[in-house]
Amino acid sequence: MKLFNGKVLFLDRSDINTDEIIPAKYLTEISRDSLTPYLLEDLNLKEFNPVSDIKGKQVIVTRSNFGCGSSREHAPWALEVNGINLVVGESFARIFRQNMFNCGMMAVELPADTIEDLFTAFAGLETTAQTNFDAGTITFTAENQTKTVSFTISGFDSDLVTAGGWVAFADTNY
């Protein structure tokens, strides 16, 4: 199972689409690793610099409809090769969300007011997230502040995460 802990990148915008996650011009690359330098390259977000802001981050907290646009698996792959295995948001595009779980990653949906609380308390601070998968909690910490939020994922998605993704799950179960 992958790790779902680490430093948090706050992306304060809804409707971040798959072309912004990984621009289409890089979809001809032949390995996942070759996507590494292009993650969020085209994201238009005030004061966001993909070169300096992504480095060392393992978790994204964002708003609603993350991963909208095309159904390509390259978007989760680009996150994964950059060490980001957990995205927390209000909602996700359906196919993007399932592609995350199919890769053994997590797309955790939380209520809008919970997401707003996280942005209010932690955005702009060096924040870490610690996931307790079995308990269904994520604890966010920065300076002297800590907030723990609960999440749920379906039994099948949980099985995919535990296995390390769809291929590993299928190898074990079929």
N, C-alpha and C positions, 0 to 999 in steps of 0.2 A: 504494500500500500504506500502511496506517495505521502509526502509530508504536507500539511496544510497550516503551517506556522510561518511566522517571519514578519519582516517589515512591511508596512502597508503603504500602498500608493492610492491616494484619494483622487478619483476622477469625477469631478462635480458637474456632471452633465448627463442628461437622458439621451437615448437614441444613438449611442455610439455604435456605428455599424461595422460590419466585417471588413469593409474596404478601409476603414480607419484603423482597425485592429491590425490588419496586414493588407497593404495595397495590392490590388489585382495584378499589377505588373510583375510581382514576385512569385506568382503562382506557378511559373514554369520551372522554378528551382526543383532540383531532383532529390534533395534531402531536407528533412525537417530542420536540421542544424543550420542550413543555409538561410533560413528565415530569421535567425537571431537578431541581426542588426536592424531589421526593418519594422519591428514591433511598434505600433502606434505612431509610425513615422508621419502619417497624414492627419493625425488627430488635431483638430482645431479647438484648442482650449486655452483660454487666457493664462499666461504665465506657465504653460506646460512645455517642458523641453524633454523630448523622449531620450535624448542622449544622456542627460544627467539625472532625470527623474526616475527612470526605470531601474537603473543599476542598483542591485542589492535588494530589490523589492520581491516579495514572494506572494503577496496578497493584494487584491484590488478591491476597494469599496467604491461603488458607483451608484448611479440613480436607476431609472427604469429603462426597460427595453434594450438592455445591453446585448450586443451581438445580432441586432437586426440586419436586414439586407440579405445577402446571398447565403446559401446553405453550406458553404465550403468548410471542410474540416481544418483548413489551414489556419483559421483564426485560433482555435484552441491549441493547435500545434505551436503556433508562434508564441503563445503565452507559455506553454510547457517548456519549450527550449530556452526560455528566459527565466525559468525557475518559478513561474507563477502557476500554482496548481489550484488556487482558490479565488473565486470572484464572488463577492457579496453585493447584492443589489436588490432593488424593489421588485424587479422582474427581468426576465430574459426572453429573447426570441426563442420560440419553441425548439427549432432545429439546433441552434447554437447551444442551448442548454443541454440537449441530449447528446450532442457531440462532445461536450465537456465530460459528461458521465461516461460516454463510450471510450474516452481516453483515460479513464480512471481519475479524473479531476472532479472538482466540485463547483457547481453554480448554486449558491445558497440564496434563496429568496427570503427577505425579511420585510415586515410592514414598513410603509413609507415613514411613519413617525419614528421607528427605530433607526432607519437609515439617516433621517434628519438629526436624531440625537447623536449618532456617530460623527457626522460631519461637524455638528456644533461643538462637540466635546474634543475632537481629535484632529480635524483638518488643520494642516499647517504645523502640526507637531510630529516629531519622530515617534511613530506609533508602531507597536508590535501586536500581532494577533497570535493567539495560542488556541488551537482547536482540540477539543476533546471529542473525538468522533463517536465514541461509545456513549457518552453522556448527551451528545447533541448540543454542545455549547461551544461558543467562540468567546474568548476573553481578550479584550482590547486594552492595552496599557500604554500610557504616555505620561512622563513626569510622575506626578502623584495621583493620577486618575486611572481608574479601572472600571470597565463596564463589561459584564458578561451577558451575552444574548443567547437565546435558545433557537435551534433550528431543527427542522425535520426534513428528511428526504425519503422517498419511497423505498420499500424493501428491495425492489429490483435495482434501483440506482445505488443503494447502499451496497448491494452485492457486486455491482460493477466497480465501485470505488475500492472495496476490499480486495477484489481480484486484481486490480491494477488496470482495468479497462475491459472492453468487450472481447477482444481477442483472447486475453488470458482467461476471462470468464468462460468463453466458449470452449477453449482447450480443456478446461477442468470439468465442464459439465456436459459436453456433447461428444 
